[in-house]
Amino acid sequence: MRRPVHFEIHADDPERAVEFYTVVFGWDFQRWGELEYWVATTGDRGAPGIDGAVLPRRGSAPAVGGPVNAYVCTIDVPDLTATIEAATRRGAEVRLPRFAVPGVGWQAYLADTEGNLIGVLQADSAAA
């Protein structure tokens, strides 16, 4: 079985996106050589999850209110309310407010500073 091993976030302003993901989620970024490509480390290598990158967008940004037209990554967070507050302070918009995923946790969908849709999930087996 094949699993995802890397993701890419396309951005109109890659440095703004790097700052957003650094501040809101604590990710580390390193520019890859002279390329406009910032490699993201999202957590400990032994923990579940994958790493990725930010790069310049090569087309139009996702339309507000348009259908989901890409893979949506969901990020595990310890406190959904605090994460939403931190993200919106940094320019994110709530696209789908907090809702229960029964037996799994609490989830919301945000648009990052670049208009990309992301999921945020606080694990809670009692969510209903």
N, C-alpha and C positions, 0 to 999 in steps of 0.2 A: 504494500500500500504506500502511495506517495503522499507526503505531508508538505504543507507550505514551509519554506525555510527562510523567506525574506519578503519584506513588503516595501513599497515605495509610496511616498506621499508627494504628489505633484503640487507645486505651489507657484502662485504669481510672484511672491516675494519669499524665496527660500529662507533667508535669514530671519524674517518675521516668523515663519513657521517653526524654525529651529528654536527660537526664543519661546514661543508658545508651548511646545512640547517639553522643553527643558523646565520651564517654570511650573506648568500645570501637572506634569507627570513625573518630573525628575529624571528624564532621559538624558544620557550623555551623547554628544555629537562630536565627530571629528571630520573635518573636510578631507576628502580623498584626493590627495595630490593637488594639481592645478584645476581639476574638473569642478564644475558647479554641482557637486554631489557630496552631501553630508551624511556620513554613515552614523546610524543611531544604535546605541546599546540601550536596551530597554529594561534590563535587569540582570540578575546573576545567571551565568551560563548553565548552572545545574537546575534552575527553576523552570517550570513550564513557560512557554512563550517563544517568540521569535524576535529577531532584530531586523532593522530595515534601513531606510534612507529617505532623505528629502532631496528633491531635485526640481529645476525649473519646469513649470507647466509648458507644454508645447501646443496648447490649443485653448479653447474657451473653458472658463470655470464652469462647474456644475450650476445649472439654473436653479434659482430659489423656487421651491415648490415643485420642481421637476421630479420624475421618477428616479429611484435609485438606479444608477447605471454603472456600478463598479462593485468590487468586493468591499464590504464594510468590515473593518477591524473593530473588535470590541476590546476595551482595555479594562482589566481588573483593577478596581480601586477600593481602598479601605473604607471610604466615607463618600457616598454618592452626592449628598447635599453639599459637602465642602468642595468636592471636585467641580460640580456644576457652578458653584459660586466663583471658584478660582478661574475656571475657564471663561465664564462670561465677563469677568473683570479684565481678562486678557483679550477680549474681542470675539469670543465664540458666541453662537446663538443656539438656544434650545430649539430643536426641531420636533422632538417628541419628548414631553416631560416624563418624569419618573413614573414607572409602572412596575407591577409585580410580574416576575416570571416564577410561577408557583413551584416551590420546592428548590429553586435555584438562587434567586436573589432579586434585587431591585435594579432596574435598567433605565437608561435614558439615551436619546440620540441627540448629538450636538453637531453643528457645523463649525469646523475650526476656523482660524483666521483666513484661510484660503477658500472657504466654502465647501470643503470636503466633509462628507458625513462620517462621523465616528460614533461608536457605541461606548458607553461606560457602564460597568456592572459592578455592584457591590454584592458579594456573595452573602446569602442568608437563606438557609434551608427552611426557615419558617415563613418566608414570603408567600403571600397568598392574595 
